[in-house]
Amino acid sequence: MKIGIVCYPTFGGSGVLATELGMALADKGHQVHFITYNQPVRLDFISDNLHFHEVLLEEYPLFHYQPYELALSTKMVDVVEKYNLDVLHVHYAIPHAYAAYMAKLMLKEKGIHIKVVTTLHGTDITLVGSHPTYKTAVEFSINNSDIVTSVSTNLKNTTNRLFNIKKDIQVIYNFIDVEKYDHANHEECKRISIAKPEERILTHVSNFRPVKRTEDVIRIFNLVQKEIPSKLLMVGDGPERVKTEELVRQLGLNEKVIFLGNSSEVTKILCYSDIFLLPSETESFGLAALEAMAANTPVISTNTGGLPEVNIHGETGYLSDLGAVDDMAKNAISILKDDSILLEFKKKAKAHTKQFALENILPVYEEIYKSCYINV
């Protein structure tokens, strides 16, 4: 099949999932065309089956904000026509599903009928989509998609609660390439370059947006390091980084907290880790948590959004209420204080990821695309 994928080309979970999905589909022999304003960060190669089409924005003095949706719709039409695509898979309701609907109408005028699959990831529903400015457009875009999926049951329920949805929403969990993490775990893990042998290593990976509560990460770590010698790796970048670094300085943790910025080698970084901290305000699924588990790292997280569907309390890590820094620190310490306990959590975290393996999820998407293709 010939599949167009539209996503944000960033380090965020939706962009990571879309890119990994596209690369996996290409490996299976499908023709995959990414349509976005930059090459996705996880898209580390282009092949005969894998293509990237850049959405260009022209600068016009008339526009205070450039009309990205218009440029995206036009690019979708061009790519569908030129490469005879069978289906468009858009990640995020806005602006992508909205732009896809406009592209579908333009293509219909040309006698071309394209099906649109929309995957909801979270922020497009919980933070942005439900705002009065966008709610009507988001509701319209979802209802006019041919197939709608969400990355967790929690997100499906939230969408149905916030909007008047007339489409059935199919839950398809995020996935990971377990073999990639197995390979990384078997490589030499030079944790001595990060910490002393007696020190534990805690890790946080995110886009440093307010919803990730990176200052809570620092406060949790501060309590942990008072009980257990440890280091903290902060991976990512974003609007909260400056405030987070300032808190590190205020608490005198400069020598114990390492900011690594954005990285395309998260699998290697996670091989150092003993605990993954994710005290987010909400997570539609928690892909970062799943990636940590695949790297044998138990997770300390909030119990919000789809996280309880990923992180099993008392088995793969622990869940706490939002903002419960003391409880999260206590749970982390309970795992880290004993080697045998830590090893048991690591094993259970790894085992839990098998159900989210790429080979289990990829066929589900292929069946969805096939149904679109058959019913065109």
N, C-alpha and C positions, 0 to 999 in steps of 0.2 A: 504494500500500500504506500501511497504518497501522503505524508502527514505534515501539516504546518503546525508549528508550536509557537505560541506567543506568550512571553513572560517578561518579568523584570530581570535584567541581566546582572543581578547583584548577588551578594553573599547571603541574602535572606533565604529562609526556608523554601519559599515558593519557587524562587529562581533556581535553587539547588535541585529541588525535586524535578522541575521541568527539564533541566539540562541533563540530569542523570537518566531520566526517562527517555529523552531523545537519543542519547548515546546508546542506551540499551536497545532501543528499537532499531537503530542503525546496525548494530551488531547482529540483529536477527534478520537483516536483509531489507528492511523497510527504507524508503527514501524519506529523510527527515529534513524539514526546512525551518530553521529558526528565524523568526521575524521580530526584530526588536531594535532599540536604538544603539546598543553596543553589543559586542560579542559577549555572551554569558561567561562569567568568570570561571565556571567549572568546565567550559567547553574548550578543552586543551588541544583539540585537533580538528581538522576538517578532512573529510574523506569523500569517496565517491557517493556514499549514502548519507553524508552529513553536510548540510549547507547552512550558511548564515547570510541573511539579507538585512542590511542596515536600513533603518527608518531615518531618513534625513530630515532635519528641521531647518527651514530657511529663516533667516533673520529679516523681519519686516518691522519698520518703525511703527506701523499701525497697531501691531499686537503688543500689548504689555506682557502677556503670556503666550508662548507659541502654541498653536492648536495641534497638540500631539495626536489626539484622537483622529483628526482629519487626515494627517499624514500617515498614521498607522492603518486606517481603513483603506486608503489608496494603495499602500504597499501590499496589504493583504490581497486586494483585487489583482494587482500586477503579478504577484507570485502564484496565486491560484490559477490565473490564466496561462502564464508562461510555462508552468511546470505541471499543469493538469492535476492539481491536488485532489485527494479524495475527501479529506476532512480537515477542519481547523480545530486544534485543541488549545483553548485559551486559559491561562492561569491568572485568576483574579477577575472578579465581576467588573470592576471599574479600574481603568478604562477599557480593559481588553474585551470583555463580553459585549460591551456597548459598541465598541469599534467594529467587532466582528459582525454584529447585527447589521450595521450600516454597509459593511463590505458584502454581506449576503444579499442585501437588497440591490446593490449596484451590480453584482454578478447576475442576479436574476434577470435584470434588464438586458443582459447579454445572452440570456438563455443558458446560463451556467447555474446549477443547483449544488450548493456546498452545504454540508452539515457542520454544525458548531457544537463542540463539547466544551462545557465550562466547568473548571475545577475551582471550588471555593477554598481559600486557604486561611481565612481568619480576619485579618485586618480589613479586608474589603467588605466584611460583614459587620464585625463587632465595633470597629472604631470609626471608619470612614463611611461605609455604606449606609449605616443607620442614621447618619446625620441628615437633618431635613433638607439640606442643600442637594444631596445626592440620592436620597432614599427612593424616590419615584423612578429615577433612571436605573438604579440597581435592581429594583423589583422587576421592572420591565425587561432588563437584559437577561435576568435569570429565567423569567417565564418564557422568553422567546429564544432561549437556547434549545437545541434539539435534545441534548442530554446534559444533566447536571450531576456533578459528583462533589463530595466534600471529604476532607482528610480525617475527619473523626465524627463519631456519633454526636458528641457534644456540639460541634459546629453545625451539624444538620439540624439539631433541635433548636439551636440559637437562631438559625436562619428562618426556620418556620415560625418562631416566636416573634421575630422582629419584622417580618415581611409577610405579605399575602402571597404565598408561593403556591402556584397551581401545578408545578412540575414535581415529579418524584425525584428525590435526591438520593443518589446511591453513595454509600460510604465506601471509599477505597482508601485504606490507610497509606500513609507515606511508607516508602520502602528504603532499604539500604542494600548495597552490594556487600554481602557478608564476606565473600572471598577476598575483597579488597582489604578489609580489616584483618582477616586472618593472615594475609600476607604481611601487612604492616606489623602485626604482633610477633611474627616470626623473625622479622628483621632485628638487627642489633639495636636495642633501645638504650641510648647513651644518656640515661637519666642523671648520671654523675655530672654531666655538664650543666644541669639545672639545680640540683640539690645535693646535699651531703647524704651519705648512705643512711643515716638515722632520721632524715627528714621525710615527711610525707609531702606529696604534691597534689594540690587542689587546682582545678581548672574551671574557667568559665569562657564560653564562646557565644558571642552575639553581635548584633549590629549597634549595640550601645544606645538604643532608643530608650525613652523614659519607661516604656512598658516592661523592659528587661530588668529594671531596678538594680543597676550595677552597684549602686552605693550599698545596697543590702548585701551584695556579694562580699564587699570589703568588710562590712560589719560582722558578717558570719565568720569570715576568715580570721578577723582580729580575735574573736573569742576562741576559735580553734587553736590558733598558734600560741595562745597563752597556756594551753594545756598540752599541746603536742608540737614538737619542732616541725615546721612545715614551710612550704613556699606556695605562692599562688600565681598561676599563669592566667593572664587576661588576654584573650584572643579576640580581635575585632576592632572596630572603630565606629564612631558615630557621635551624635550631639551630646551625649552624657559623659564622654571621655574626660573632658577637662575637669568637670566637677568630681568625677571619680578619682582622678589623679590627685586632686587637691585634698580629698578625704584621706587618701593614702599618706600624704605628707603630714596632715594634721595628726594622724594616729601613729606616726613614726614608723611606718611600714615600708619605707622606700627600698630597703635591702631585702625585703621578703616578697614583694609583689613585682612581677615582671609583666610589662605591657608589650605584647608582641605585634599589635596592629593586625590588619587583615592578612590572612594567610590562606594559600591554596593547599597547604600540607597539614590540614587539621588531623588527618589519620595518624601522622607521625607524632604530632604534638600530644594526642590523646594516649599514645602508648606510654607516656611518662606518668599518666595521671592515676591517682588513687581514689579521688572523689571528684564528681562533676557537680557544680553548683548552678542551679537554675531557679532563682526565687522570683520568677516573672509574675507580673500582674495578671497576665493571661497568656496561654499558648493554645492555639487551635488544635495542635497535635503535639509538638515538642520534638521536632526532627533532631535538634542538637542533642537532646537527651538520648534518643535512640542511637545516634552515632557514637555517643560516649559508651553506652552499654555494649555496642558491637566491639568496642576496643577494651572490653573487660573492666569498665569503670562504672561503679554504682553511682546513683544519682540522688542528690538531695534537692528537692524541688517543692514548689507550692502545689496545692491540690486543685488548682484552677483549670478551667477549660478542658482540653483533651488530655492533660498530663496524667490523670489517673488511669487512662486507657493505655498508657505507655509505661509509666513507672509504677510498679506494683509495691505497695507499702509493706515494708518488712521483708521483702524478697530481693528486689532489684535496687532498693534504696529506701528512702523515706519521703513521705508527703507531709507538709505542714501548711497551716493557714497563711494567707497572704500577710506579709510583714512580720511573721513570727520568727524573727532573727535568732532569738535565744533557743527556740525549739530546734531550728535547723542546725545551729551550731552543736547543740547537745546530740542530735542524731548523727551528725558527721563524726563527732568525737567517739561515739559508741561503736562506730565501724572502724575507725582508724586506730583505736587504742590497742587492738589485738590483731596480730598477723593472721591467725586462723579465721577470725571473724571476717576480716577484710577479704581474704581469699574466697570464703564461702559466698560473700556478696558479689564478688567479681565473677565467679562461675555462674551464679544465677542470673546476673545481668546479661552475660553473654548468651546463655541458653535461651533467654526470653526473646532475643532478637531474631531467632530463627523463623518465627512466624511472620516477620516483616521482611523476609528475604526477597530479593529482586525476582527470583524464579517463581515465587508465589504470586506476586502482585502484577508483574508484567503481562501474563496471559489475560488478566482481567481487563486491562486497558486494550489489548489487542481485540478481544471480543467486542468491546464497545465500539471501536473503530470499524470492525467488520460489520456490525449491525447498521452503522451509518451508511457504509458503502453499499450494502445490500438494498437498503431502503431508499436510496437516492431516486 
